[in-house]
Amino acid sequence: MLADLKKKVFFFLFFLVSTWKIATAAEGNAEVTYDGRSLIINGTRRLLFSGSIHYPRSTPQMWPSLIAKAKEGGLDVIQTCVFWNVHEPIQGQYNFSGRFDLVSFIKEVQSQGLYVSLRIGPFIQAEWSYGGLPFWLHDVPDIVFRSDNEPFKFRMRKYVTKIVDLMKSERLFASQGGPIIISQIENEYKTVEAAFHEKGPLYVNWTASMAVGLQTGVPWMMCKQDDAPDPVINACNGLNCGLTFAGPNSPKKPAIWTENWTFKYQVYGKNPRPRSAQDIAFAVALFIAKKNGSFVNYYMYHGGTNFGKSASSYVTTAYYDQAPLDEYGLIWKPTWGHLRDLHAVIKQSEDALLWGVYSNSSLGQQQEAHVFQTNSGQCVAFLVNYDKHDSATLHFRGAMYDLSARSINVLPNCKDVAFDTAKVSAQTGERSATPIQYLSQDQQWQAFADEVISQNKSSFTAKELKEQMSLIKDATDYLWYTISYNHSQHDGPQTLHVSSRAHVLHVFINGKLVGTVHGDHDGALPNFEQPIEFREGWNDISLLSVMVGLPDSGPYLERRVAGLRRVRIQGSGGSLRDLRNWVWHYKVGLTGESMLIFSEQGSETAEWKSLQGYTNKPLMWYKTRFDAPKGDDPVVLNLENMGKGEVWINGESIGRYWASFKAPSGDPTQSLYHIPRSFLKPSANLLVLFEELGGDPRSIGVETMSIFRVCGHVSELHYPSVLSKNKDPYALLQCPQGRNISMIEFASYGTPLGECLAYPNIGNCHAPESEAIIKKACLGKQECTILVTDEMFGGDPCVGTRKSLLVFGRCS
C-alpha cells in the first residue's frame, strides 16, 4: 500500500536522523550542558524521550532486544538506577558480573546509538529491598541513613566514587565519548527531608557538592528536590508533572520528568491498576506544552522480574508488567505504539519547541492552547481539553477543532492535527500463555520436609525477643523463635497471643501447624490470637516469622524493626503470662536453605522422598526436572494453585510466589512466573521450589507466552496521515516475528460496536465485504495495512455517517 510505504519511509528517515544525531555526538568527546529550555549536547538543544530499563531485573541475553525495541519506540535515552546492594553485598567486596554487569549494559545501549541517564542514588527506592542500600550499613555504629551523618556520608561517598570511577575507566561519560549524558544523586529526598530537621538541608547541600566535585563532565539532577542547589537540576516524578510540577528552581534549568509512571507496581493482595495509553500520552503532551518540558522518562519502560529476594515489602515478582515492554520483553499494545507515534510527532517540531517563543491562551472554561513559534515561521500548537466527561469544539486561528474528552491535539504546523492523545490508531494486542508441559505425575516429583525447629535444634539463645532484620540481614526471609512451655491441666484452656511486625507468622505447637496469619502492604500486621490445646507438661512453641521483602522507603530506615514484639498466654480465668523476657531460642533460615538444596550439588545431598503423603503440607521442598520448550517465546511457570514460597531453576531463583494471597477479584495477584531462556538448558532442567503453606506441585505447568491476537480500530478521524504524508488513515495488523495472521475473527467497516478485544459486533452501518477484503489483504502475512476509506471497501455504506474499521486477527 502507498500509505504504508510512505509511513515506513517517514519512520525510517525519522529514526535515521535521530540515530545520526546521537552517533555524531558519541564519535568524540561531547559537551553536555543545559539552559532553561533543555539539555544541550555539543551546542545543540535536545528534546529527549527516555525509558527506564533496570539491568538486574532482566538478563544480559535480554538486553539487546529490550534496547532495540525501546529505540524502535522512539526513545533517545535509556535510564537505569544503580543498585548498591547487589554491587557491594559485603562491605569492600564488589560484584559487577552477570545480571549486575552495569558496564556491559551501558555499552549495549551505546552500541545501539542511544544515550544513558544514570541514577546512581545510591538510595534508589524502586520497590527494591532496602531501597538499594546494602544491609551491612545497618550494623555500622552510630549510622543514620541519608542524613548529615559522618558514618553514612563516608560510605556513601566511597560507593558513589567507585561507580563514577568505574564509568570513567570505561570512558562512558559523554565528556569522554560515552553515552552517559546525565546522572542522578539521591532520590526523592524531599519526601523525608523534614524528618531530619536541620540535618536534612545540610545533607542535600553536601550530597550535591560531593557529586559535582566528582567532575564527570555531565550534569547532575535530583528528583523531587525543589531545593536542589546549583548547578544540580531539580526534576519531577509522578503521574502528571504537567499539572503538579512547580518547575525548575532556576530559570537557567530545564524542565525534566524523571519518572512518568506507566503502571502502578503491584503488591500481593491487590488488583492491578493499569494506566491507559491515552492517559500517558495526555500527560506527556501536557508536560511538553505547559512546562516547556524537554526530557521525559517513562518509569518503567520495561519493568522486568524481581529475581530472588530483591523485591521490597509485599511487592510482586513481576514488576511493571504492563509497561510499554512487558515483564517478558514483549511489546505491550497499544501503549508502546501510541507513545511511538506521539514521539514521532513531537520530534517533527523539536526546533519550534526548543527555540520558539511560547504563548498560551484560554479557549474555554476547561480548554486552552499552547503555542511555540520561531521567527522563521516554524510553529507547533497543543490544543488541550481538560474536561474528563465532555468533548469540546474549539476555535483556534480561524479554524474549528473537535476535541474528545480529556485530550490534547498536536498541530505540528499550528493548523493540521497530527496526533490526538485520546484516539489510538496503534495496534492493540492480546497475549496468552500456552501450556507446554503439565508436571502432573507423582513420579515426576520428589519431596523433602524442612524441619520445624524446637529449642534443642536452635542456634543461639537470648532472654528477649530479638529484632528480625538484624538477624536475617536480607539473606533469608525466615527466622525461628522457639520456647518450651510447661502446661498444667489445672490452668484450664489457654489462648496464645503473638504480636508481630513481620509479614507472615506460622505457629507450630509440638511440631504441628496450628495457624498462619499474614499482614498486607497497607499496614495490617500478622497478629495471632487462638485457643491452644496444650498437652500436660512441656510443650514446644515454634514460631516461624517471615519477611516478604525488606522496607524500601521512609526516613530512618536503619531504625525500622520486624519480627515478634510480644508473646502472651492467657488463661480462662484471666491469668496472663508475658513471655517476652523468657529465654528464647533462635535459628536463622531454613534447613533446606543451609543445604543449598535448590542447587545441583545441594539437591544431590538431600534425602528426597516420593511425593505420596507429602502434598498439601507446610514447609515442603519439591523437586522435578523438565525440558525447555522449543522456540524463542518467553517461558513461564504456572503456580496458580500453589500457596507461597520461592522457585529456583538450575540454581537460579526466579523469585517469590504467593498465589494463595488473592486479590479482591478472587484471582491470585500473580500466577505466572518468568523463567528467562538463559536460565534453561535444552533438557533436564532442575526445578526446586519451597512451599511454605501447603500446595500440590502436580498442579504446576510449564507454559510459553506470546501475542496471539492483534486488533486495529481506526476511524476516519484518526490522524496517522500527517506522519505518512498521506490523507488516508489506516489500520496496521502485525504479528510477532515468526508468526503470521492465520485468522480474521472479526472485521467491519462502518459503525462497529465494541472496542478492540472487547465483544465486537456489527453496527447499523456495515460494509458487507469487510471480512473478505481484510482476509485477502492479510491472511498468511506477518503484517498488513488496510486503508480506512470508502474506496477500500467498495463505496460508502452509509453516507453522512462517521465510520471506522474494527478488525481482529489471530497469529499463529
C-alpha positions, 0 to 999 in steps of 0.5 A, a space after each residue: 500500500 502507498 500509505 504504508 510505504 510512505 509511513 515506513 519511509 517517514 519512520 525510517 528517515 525519522 529514526 535515521 536522523 535521530 540515530 545520526 544525531 546521537 552517533 555524531 555526538 558519541 564519535 568524540 568527546 561531547 559537551 553536555 550542558 543545559 539552559 532553561 529550555 533543555 539539555 544541550 549536547 555539543 551546542 545543540 538543544 535536545 528534546 529527549 524521550 527516555 525509558 527506564 530499563 533496570 539491568 538486574 531485573 532482566 538478563 544480559 541475553 535480554 538486553 539487546 532486544 529490550 534496547 532495540 525495541 525501546 529505540 524502535 519506540 522512539 526513545 533517545 535515552 535509556 535510564 537505569 538506577 544503580 543498585 548498591 546492594 547487589 554491587 557491594 553485598 559485603 562491605 569492600 567486596 564488589 560484584 559487577 558480573 552477570 545480571 549486575 554487569 552495569 558496564 556491559 549494559 551501558 555499552 549495549 545501549 551505546 552500541 545501539 546509538 542511544 544515550 544513558 541517564 544514570 541514577 546512581 542514588 545510591 538510595 534508589 527506592 524502586 520497590 527494591 529491598 532496602 531501597 538499594 542500600 546494602 544491609 551491612 550499613 545497618 550494623 555500622 555504629 552510630 549510622 543514620 541513613 541519608 542524613 548529615 551523618 559522618 558514618 553514612 556520608 563516608 560510605 556513601 561517598 566511597 560507593 558513589 566514587 567507585 561507580 563514577 570511577 568505574 564509568 570513567 575507566 570505561 570512558 562512558 561519560 559523554 565528556 569522554 565519548 560515552 553515552 552517559 549524558 546525565 546522572 542522578 544523586 539521591 532520590 526523592 529526598 524531599 519526601 523525608 527531608 523534614 524528618 531530619 530537621 536541620 540535618 536534612 538541608 545540610 545533607 542535600 547541600 553536601 550530597 550535591 557538592 560531593 557529586 559535582 566535585 566528582 567532575 564527570 563532565 555531565 550534569 547532575 539532577 535530583 528528583 523531587 528536590 525543589 531545593 536542589 542547589 546549583 548547578 544540580 537540576 531539580 526534576 519531577 516524578 509522578 503521574 502528571 508533572 504537567 499539572 503538579 510540577 512547580 518547575 525548575 528552581 532556576 530559570 537557567 534549568 530545564 524542565 525534566 520528568 524523571 519518572 512518568 509512571 506507566 503502571 502502578 507496581 503491584 503488591 500481593 493482595 491487590 488488583 492491578 491498576 493499569 494506566 491507559 495509553 491515552 492517559 500517558 500520552 495526555 500527560 506527556 503532551 501536557 508536560 511538553 506544552 505547559 512546562 516547556 518540558 524537554 526530557 521525559 522518562 517513562 518509569 518503567 519502560 520495561 519493568 522486568 522480574 524481581 529475581 530472588 529476594 530483591 523485591 521490597 515489602 509485599 511487592 510482586 515478582 513481576 514488576 511493571 508488567 504492563 509497561 510499554 515492554 512487558 515483564 517478558 520483553 514483549 511489546 505491550 499494545 497499544 501503549 508502546 505504539 501510541 507513545 511511538 507515534 506521539 514521539 514521532 510527532 513531537 520530534 517533527 517540531 523539536 526546533 519550534 519547541 526548543 527555540 520558539 517563543 511560547 504563548 498560551 491562551 484560554 479557549 474555554 472554561 476547561 480548554 486552552 492552547 499552547 503555542 511555540 513559534 520561531 521567527 522563521 515561521 516554524 510553529 507547533 500548537 497543543 490544543 488541550 481539553 481538560 474536561 474528563 466527561 465532555 468533548 469540546 469544539 474549539 476555535 483556534 486561528 480561524 479554524 474549528 477543532 473537535 476535541 474528545 474528552 480529556 485530550 490534547 491535539 498536536 498541530 505540528 504546523 499550528 493548523 493540521 492535527 497530527 496526533 490526538 492523545 485520546 484516539 489510538 490508531 496503534 495496534 492493540 494486542 492480546 497475549 496468552 500463555 500456552 501450556 507446554 508441559 503439565 508436571 502432573 505425575 507423582 513420579 515426576 516429583 520428589 519431596 523433602 520436609 524442612 524441619 520445624 525447629 524446637 529449642 534443642 535444634 536452635 542456634 543461639 539463645 537470648 532472654 528477649 525477643 530479638 529484632 528480625 532484620 538484624 538477624 536475617 540481614 536480607 539473606 533469608 526471609 525466615 527466622 525461628 523463635 522457639 520456647 518450651 512451655 510447661 502446661 498444667 491441666 489445672 490452668 484450664 484452656 489457654 489462648 496464645 497471643 503473638 504480636 508481630 511486625 513481620 509479614 507472615 507468622 506460622 505457629 507450630 505447637 509440638 511440631 504441628 501447624 496450628 495457624 498462619 496469619 499474614 499482614 498486607 502492604 497497607 499496614 495490617 500486621 500478622 497478629 495471632 490470637 487462638 485457643 491452644 490445646 496444650 498437652 500436660 507438661 512441656 510443650 514446644 512453641 515454634 514460631 516461624 516469622 517471615 519477611 516478604 521483602 525488606 522496607 524500601 522507603 521512609 526516613 530512618 530506615 536503619 531504625 525500622 524493626 520486624 519480627 515478634 514484639 510480644 508473646 502472651 498466654 492467657 488463661 480462662 480465668 484471666 491469668 496472663 503470662 508475658 513471655 517476652 523476657 523468657 529465654 528464647 531460642 533462635 535459628 536463622 533460615 531454613 534447613 533446606 536453605 543451609 543445604 543449598 538444596 535448590 542447587 545441583 550439588 545441594 539437591 544431590 545431598 538431600 534425602 528426597 522422598 516420593 511425593 505420596 503423603 507429602 502434598 498439601 503440607 507446610 514447609 515442603 521442598 519439591 523437586 522435578 526436572 523438565 525440558 525447555 520448550 522449543 522456540 524463542 517465546 518467553 517461558 513461564 511457570 504456572 503456580 496458580 494453585 500453589 500457596 507461597 514460597 520461592 522457585 529456583 531453576 538450575 540454581 537460579 531463583 526466579 523469585 517469590 510466589 504467593 498465589 494463595 494471597 488473592 486479590 479482591 477479584 478472587 484471582 491470585 495477584 500473580 500466577 505466572 512466573 518468568 523463567 528467562 531462556 538463559 536460565 534453561 538448558 535444552 533438557 533436564 532442567 532442575 526445578 526446586 521450589 519451597 512451599 511454605 503453606 501447603 500446595 500440590 506441585 502436580 498442579 504446576 505447568 510449564 507454559 510459553 507466552 506470546 501475542 496471539 491476537 492483534 486488533 486495529 480500530 481506526 476511524 476516519 478521524 484518526 490522524 496517522 496521515 500527517 506522519 505518512 504524508 498521506 490523507 488516508 488513515 489506516 489500520 496496521 495488523 502485525 504479528 510477532 516475528 515468526 508468526 503470521 495472521 492465520 485468522 480474521 475473527 472479526 472485521 467491519 467497516 462502518 459503525 462497529 460496536 465494541 472496542 478492540 478485544 472487547 465483544 465486537 459486533 456489527 453496527 447499523 452501518 456495515 460494509 458487507 465485504 469487510 471480512 473478505 477484503 481484510 482476509 485477502 489483504 492479510 491472511 498468511 502475512 506477518 503484517 498488513 495495512 488496510 486503508 480506512 476509506 470508502 474506496 477500500 471497501 467498495 463505496 460508502 455504506 452509509 453516507 453522512 455517517 462517521 465510520 471506522 474499521 474494527 478488525 481482529 486477527 489471530 497469529 499463529 
